[in-house]
Amino acid sequence: MFPTQFTGASFTWEQVKLGDVAEITPGGTSSKNISDYWYPKEIPWLSSGEINKEIIFSTNDMISKKGFNNSSAKWINQNSVLIALAGQGKTRGKVAINRIPLTTNQSIAGIDPSDEIYYKFLYHQLTKDYLKLRLISSGDGSRGGLNKKLLNDYAVNLSGIDEQHKIGVLLSHIDNTLQLHEDHLQFLHSFKSFLLQKMFFDNDIPPLLRFNKFTEKWNQCKLNDHTIVTMGQSPNSKNYTNNQTGKILVQGNADLYKNKILKRVFTTEVTKTAVKNDILISVRAPVGDIARNQYESVVIGRGIASIKGNDFLYYQLEKMKNNGFWNKYIAGSTFESITGKDLKNTKIYTTNSDEERKIGNIFSSLTKIIQLQEHKIDSLKKLKQFLLQNMFI
């Protein structure tokens, strides 16, 4: 199958061995037992774990000139494609581009392209071929490794150099846009964490940020005194029919993922349900995870408690979770959990309804912005994946 071509592209794609169009250079590691090989730090040296940076502007470690001269490490030219030959988990087969000349350990090889192949084009083609590269690795599927011979013989598909430039630049532009959006998402998460720390009580320290005109003292109370806390339980085996849909949703603690309720449908009678906009909190591992119920009727299993509360309480509980508040209540040798009594007796803080509404609204709005940013990133990743699959043979 031939890829979608740019307008004006007429070059017939051809398959060649990677070793015929690039110089492949594995790295090496200086002896850790000789300090002179590592000090002074003079030459950038990349370990396999850093391949996940994708674009390498600096390395976490450096070796000395003496270390370089007494190891199999070799210089790799700027704008080469780096590939992990081995590594834990998903590292093997990952690729990156180095923006600086550097050396690497023996678990990375540098691929220095000739004039026949554009480095960004090669980078994206090998990114697309990640699973294929892992399959050809020597050894078994989990502990195998790539090597210079396998890479020299690896078949790559080339179009004309002009088309390679266009494809490489387009996909790199998407990568750059993705990085900008991911950086912005990280900022939003950090900003939200900052506000959570400053706009709620922190270890009995009053909030440091408050809206104008709100000066009254916050009140402390038990969670069960301020709202209604309902502990879930397992459903029995009798048939149940919901008047609206004929089915009901059963919520287990494993379904609290990214604060969204996943649909698990059962047709069993139950005695504990949560209604729309209730706060659901996990009382079994992972303790403290929370979500907002978006359905008219959700059955909660015994690993979940339902709390009738507003956005102010929801984000106060999120802050408590982030700070490890529940760790002191966790018990149980088989699985971590907190008791209903401890949950109901948990101390929370309240203020007047207007201030609670304003605080809840600002975090609710910020959460929506974060979700929109996550959606943009997901859409860009899908676009990139589509282009990778359709612009290469």
C-alpha positions in Angstrom: 0.0 0.0 0.0 1.4 3.4 -1.0 1.0 6.4 1.2 -0.9 9.6 0.5 1.5 11.9 -1.3 2.0 15.6 -1.2 1.0 17.5 -4.3 3.8 17.4 -6.9 5.4 14.3 -5.4 6.4 11.9 -8.2 9.3 9.9 -6.8 8.6 6.2 -6.5 9.2 4.9 -3.0 11.9 2.3 -2.7 13.0 -0.1 0.1 16.6 -0.1 1.2 18.6 -1.4 4.1 19.1 1.1 6.9 22.8 0.4 7.0 23.1 1.4 3.3 21.8 4.9 4.0 23.1 5.6 7.5 26.0 5.0 9.8 25.0 3.1 12.9 27.2 3.6 16.0 26.5 1.8 19.4 27.8 3.5 22.5 29.8 2.5 25.5 30.2 3.1 29.3 33.3 4.1 31.1 34.1 2.1 34.3 32.2 3.4 37.2 35.0 2.4 39.6 37.5 4.9 38.2 36.5 8.5 39.2 38.8 10.1 36.7 36.6 8.7 33.9 33.6 10.7 35.3 35.3 13.8 36.6 35.7 16.5 35.4 32.4 16.3 33.5 33.4 17.3 29.9 31.5 15.2 27.4 27.7 14.7 27.3 26.8 11.0 27.9 23.3 9.7 27.4 21.8 6.7 29.3 19.0 4.6 27.8 16.4 5.9 30.2 16.7 9.4 28.7 15.6 8.3 25.3 12.0 9.1 26.4 12.9 12.8 26.1 12.5 12.3 22.4 14.4 15.5 21.6 17.7 15.6 23.4 19.1 19.1 24.3 21.1 18.0 27.2 22.1 14.8 29.1 21.8 14.0 32.8 25.4 12.8 33.0 28.8 13.5 31.5 32.1 11.7 31.2 35.6 13.0 31.2 37.9 13.0 28.1 39.9 10.3 29.9 36.8 8.2 30.3 35.9 8.7 26.7 39.4 7.6 25.6 39.2 4.5 27.8 35.8 3.2 26.7 33.9 2.2 23.6 31.9 5.4 23.7 31.9 7.3 20.4 30.8 10.7 19.3 27.4 10.9 17.7 26.8 13.8 15.4 24.1 16.4 16.1 20.7 15.7 14.4 21.2 11.9 14.4 18.5 9.5 15.3 19.1 7.7 18.6 17.5 4.2 19.2 17.4 2.2 22.4 18.8 -1.2 21.9 17.8 -2.5 25.3 16.1 -1.2 28.4 13.4 -1.9 31.0 9.7 -1.9 30.1 8.9 0.0 26.9 12.3 1.5 26.3 13.7 -0.9 23.8 12.9 0.4 20.3 12.2 4.0 21.3 13.8 6.7 19.2 14.9 10.2 19.8 16.8 13.1 18.0 19.9 14.6 19.5 20.2 18.4 19.1 23.8 18.3 20.4 26.8 16.1 19.7 27.0 13.5 22.4 28.0 10.0 23.4 25.8 7.2 24.7 25.9 4.1 26.7 26.0 0.6 25.1 22.2 0.4 25.2 21.8 3.1 22.6 22.9 3.4 19.0 23.2 6.6 17.0 22.0 6.5 13.4 23.7 9.2 11.4 21.8 9.5 8.1 23.4 10.1 4.7 22.3 12.7 2.2 19.7 10.2 0.9 17.6 10.3 4.0 16.3 13.2 6.1 16.8 12.6 9.8 13.3 13.8 10.8 11.7 11.5 8.2 13.7 8.6 9.5 12.8 9.5 13.1 9.1 9.4 12.4 9.3 6.2 10.3 11.1 4.4 13.1 8.6 5.9 15.6 5.8 4.3 13.5 7.8 1.0 13.4 8.2 0.8 17.2 6.3 -2.5 17.6 8.0 -4.0 14.6 11.4 -3.1 15.9 10.6 -4.8 19.2 9.5 -8.0 17.4 12.7 -8.3 15.4 14.8 -7.9 18.6 17.1 -10.9 19.4 16.1 -13.1 22.3 12.6 -13.6 23.7 9.9 -11.0 23.5 10.5 -9.5 26.9 14.3 -9.6 27.3 15.6 -9.4 23.8 17.6 -6.6 22.3 18.4 -4.8 19.1 22.0 -4.7 17.8 24.0 -3.2 15.0 23.5 -6.1 12.6 19.7 -6.1 13.0 19.6 -2.3 12.4 22.0 -2.5 9.4 19.7 -5.1 7.8 16.4 -3.3 8.8 14.4 -2.3 5.8 13.2 1.3 5.5 11.1 2.9 2.8 12.3 6.1 1.2 10.6 8.7 -1.0 12.4 11.5 -2.7 14.4 13.7 -0.4 12.1 16.7 -1.0 9.0 14.7 0.0 11.0 13.3 3.0 11.6 16.9 4.1 7.9 17.8 3.8 6.7 14.7 5.7 9.4 15.1 8.4 8.7 18.8 8.9 4.9 18.3 9.1 5.1 15.6 11.7 7.7 17.5 13.7 5.4 20.5 13.7 2.7 18.3 15.2 5.2 17.1 17.8 6.2 20.7 18.7 2.5 21.6 19.0 1.9 18.6 21.2 4.8 19.5 23.4 3.4 23.1 23.8 0.0 21.8 24.8 1.5 19.2 27.2 3.6 21.9 28.8 0.5 24.1 29.2 -1.4 21.2 30.7 1.4 20.6 33.2 1.2 24.3 34.1 -2.6 24.1 34.6 -2.2 21.1 36.9 0.5 22.9 38.9 -1.6 26.0 39.1 -4.6 24.0 40.3 -2.4 22.3 42.9 -1.1 25.7 44.0 -4.7 27.1 44.4 -5.8 24.0 46.3 -3.0 24.5 48.8 -3.7 28.2 49.2 -7.5 28.4 49.1 -8.3 25.7 51.7 -7.1 25.0 55.2 -3.7 23.3 55.2 -2.7 21.5 58.4 -5.0 23.8 60.4 -3.5 26.8 58.8 -6.2 29.1 57.4 -6.4 29.7 53.7 -3.9 32.3 52.4 -5.9 33.3 49.4 -9.5 34.5 49.8 -11.9 36.5 47.7 -12.5 40.1 48.6 -15.0 40.9 51.3 -14.8 37.4 52.8 -13.2 37.8 56.2 -15.2 35.6 58.6 -13.6 32.6 60.3 -14.0 29.2 58.8 -15.7 26.5 60.9 -14.5 23.0 61.5 -16.9 20.1 61.7 -17.2 16.4 61.1 -18.0 15.3 57.5 -21.1 13.5 58.7 -22.4 16.6 60.5 -22.1 18.8 57.4 -23.5 16.3 54.8 -24.9 12.8 54.4 -22.4 10.0 54.0 -23.7 6.7 52.7 -21.5 3.6 52.7 -21.9 1.2 49.8 -22.4 -2.5 49.9 -22.5 -5.4 47.5 -25.8 -6.0 45.6 -27.8 -9.2 46.2 -28.9 -11.6 43.5 -32.6 -10.5 43.1 -33.7 -9.0 39.8 -34.0 -5.2 39.7 -35.6 -3.0 37.1 -35.0 0.7 36.9 -38.1 2.7 36.0 -36.3 4.8 33.4 -33.9 2.6 31.7 -34.4 -1.0 32.8 -30.9 -1.1 34.0 -28.8 0.6 36.7 -25.1 1.3 36.9 -23.0 -0.4 39.5 -20.0 1.6 40.7 -16.9 -0.1 42.1 -13.8 1.5 43.6 -11.7 0.4 40.6 -13.8 2.6 38.3 -12.8 5.9 39.8 -10.6 6.8 36.9 -9.8 10.4 36.0 -12.8 11.5 38.1 -15.2 9.9 35.6 -17.8 7.2 36.2 -17.4 4.2 34.0 -20.5 2.3 32.9 -20.8 -1.2 34.4 -24.3 -2.5 34.0 -25.9 -5.0 36.3 -29.5 -6.2 36.7 -29.5 -6.9 40.4 -31.4 -5.4 43.3 -29.5 -3.2 45.6 -29.9 -1.3 48.8 -27.4 1.5 48.4 -27.5 4.1 45.5 -26.0 7.4 44.7 -28.0 10.1 42.8 -26.8 12.6 40.3 -24.0 15.0 41.5 -23.2 13.0 44.6 -19.5 12.8 45.4 -18.2 9.2 45.3 -15.1 8.4 47.4 -13.1 5.2 47.4 -12.8 3.7 50.9 -10.7 0.8 49.6 -7.4 1.0 47.7 -6.8 3.4 46.2 -8.2 5.1 49.3 -9.4 8.7 48.8 -10.0 8.7 45.0 -13.0 10.8 44.2 -15.4 11.3 41.3 -18.7 13.1 40.6 -21.7 10.9 39.7 -23.2 12.0 36.4 -26.0 9.5 36.3 -29.5 9.5 37.8 -28.9 6.3 39.7 -25.5 4.6 40.4 -25.3 1.6 42.7 -22.2 1.8 44.9 -20.3 -1.3 45.9 -18.8 -1.7 49.4 -15.6 -0.1 48.3 -17.3 3.3 47.7 -19.0 5.9 49.9 -21.5 8.4 48.6 -21.4 12.0 49.9 -24.0 14.6 49.2 -21.9 17.7 48.8 -21.1 20.7 46.6 -18.1 21.6 44.4 -16.4 23.3 47.5 -16.5 20.0 49.4 -15.4 18.0 46.3 -12.2 20.0 45.8 -11.5 20.1 49.5 -11.6 16.3 49.4 -9.3 16.3 46.4 -6.8 18.5 48.2 -6.9 16.1 51.2 -6.2 13.2 48.9 -3.3 15.0 47.2 -1.8 15.7 50.6 -1.9 12.1 51.7 -4.6 12.9 54.4 -6.1 9.4 54.4 -2.8 7.6 55.1 -3.2 7.9 58.8 -6.6 6.1 58.7 -5.6 3.2 56.4 -5.9 -0.2 57.9 -6.2 -3.8 56.7 -3.6 -6.5 55.9 -5.4 -7.9 52.8 -6.1 -4.5 51.2 -5.9 -0.9 52.2 -9.1 0.6 53.4 -10.6 3.2 55.8 -13.7 2.6 57.9 -17.0 4.3 57.5 -16.7 5.6 61.1 -13.3 7.3 60.3 -14.7 8.8 57.1 -17.8 10.2 58.8 -15.7 11.6 61.6 -13.2 13.2 59.3 -12.7 16.9 60.1 -13.5 19.4 57.2 -13.8 23.1 57.1 -16.8 25.2 56.0 -17.5 28.8 55.3 -20.6 30.8 54.3 -22.4 29.6 51.2 -21.4 32.5 49.0 -17.7 32.0 49.6 -18.1 28.2 49.1 -19.8 28.8 45.8 -17.1 31.1 44.5 -14.3 28.7 45.5 -16.2 25.7 44.0 -16.8 27.6 40.8 -13.2 28.6 40.2 -12.0 25.0 40.6 -14.8 23.7 38.5 -13.9 26.1 35.7 -10.2 25.3 36.0 -11.0 21.5 35.8 -13.1 22.1 32.6 -10.1 24.0 31.1 -7.8 21.1 32.0 -10.2 18.6 30.4 -10.4 20.7 27.2 -6.6 20.8 27.1 -6.5 17.0 27.6 -9.0 16.6 24.7 -6.8 18.8 22.4 -3.8 16.6 23.3 -5.7 13.4 22.6 -6.9 14.8 19.3 -3.4 15.8 18.2 -2.1 12.3 19.2 -4.8 10.7 17.1 -4.0 13.0 14.1 -0.3 12.1 14.4 -1.1 8.4 14.5 -3.3 8.7 11.5 -0.6 10.5 9.5 2.1 8.0 10.6 -0.1 5.2 9.3 -1.0 6.8 6.1 2.1 8.8 5.0 4.6 5.9 5.1 4.6 2.5 3.3 
